[in-house]
Amino acid sequence: MASGTETGAALGYEEARDELIEVVRRLEAGGTTLEESLALWERGEELAKVCRHWLEGARARLDASLAAEREAEESED
């Protein structure tokens, strides 16, 4: 698992998603102390934000592309 100090900007979507899956797996497996569980939860929240940021960026790019395509079609008419 990557260190908690690694910033979201340094993580790609797939890296953050894979690490988040591992965090969830560890939390679900149990056997960690309360302190470890809290640290995992906090890391999971951070990773979820990174994933959400990437997905929102992808959505914005798709929306912009679709809007540009519609504008191009309308200008041809």
For each residue, the residues with C-beta under 8 A, 3 or more apart:
1: 19 22 23 43
2: 6 11 15 19
3: 6
4: 39 42 43 46
5:
6: 2 3 10 11
7: 10 11
8: 11 16 46 49 50 53
9:
10: 6 7
11: 2 6 7 8 15 16 19 47 50
12: 15 16 54
13: 16 17 50 51 54 55
14: 17 18
15: 2 11 12 18 19
16: 8 11 12 13 19 20 47 50 51 54
17: 13 14 20 21 47 51
18: 14 15 21 22
19: 1 2 11 15 16 22 23 43 47
20: 16 17 23 24 44 47 48 51
21: 17 18 24 25
22: 1 18 19 25 26
23: 1 19 20 26 27 40 43 44 47
24: 20 21 27 28 44
25: 21 22 28 29
26: 22 23 29 32 40
27: 23 24 30 32 37 40 41 44
28: 24 25
29: 25 26
30: 27
31:
32: 26 27 36 37 40
33: 36 37
34: 37 38
35: 38 39
36: 32 33 39 40
37: 27 32 33 34 40 41
38: 34 35 41 42
39: 4 35 36 42 43
40: 23 26 27 32 36 37 43 44
41: 27 37 38 44 45
42: 4 38 39 45 46
43: 1 4 19 23 39 40 46 47
44: 20 23 24 27 40 41 47 48
45: 41 42 48 49
46: 4 8 42 43 49 50
47: 11 16 17 19 20 23 43 44 50 51
48: 20 44 45 51 52
49: 8 45 46 52 53
50: 8 11 13 16 46 47 53 54
51: 13 16 17 20 47 48 54 55
52: 48 49 55 56
53: 8 49 50 56 57
54: 12 13 16 50 51 57 58
55: 13 51 52 58 59
56: 52 53 59 60
57: 53 54 60 61
58: 54 55 61 62
59: 55 56 62 63
60: 56 57 63 64
61: 57 58 64 65
62: 58 59 65 66
63: 59 60 66 67
64: 60 61 67 68
65: 61 62 68 69
66: 62 63 69 70
67: 63 64 70 71
68: 64 65 71 72
69: 65 66 72 73
70: 66 67 73 74
71: 67 68 74 75
72: 68 69 75 76
73: 69 70 76 77
74: 70 71 77
75: 71 72
76: 72 73
77: 73 74
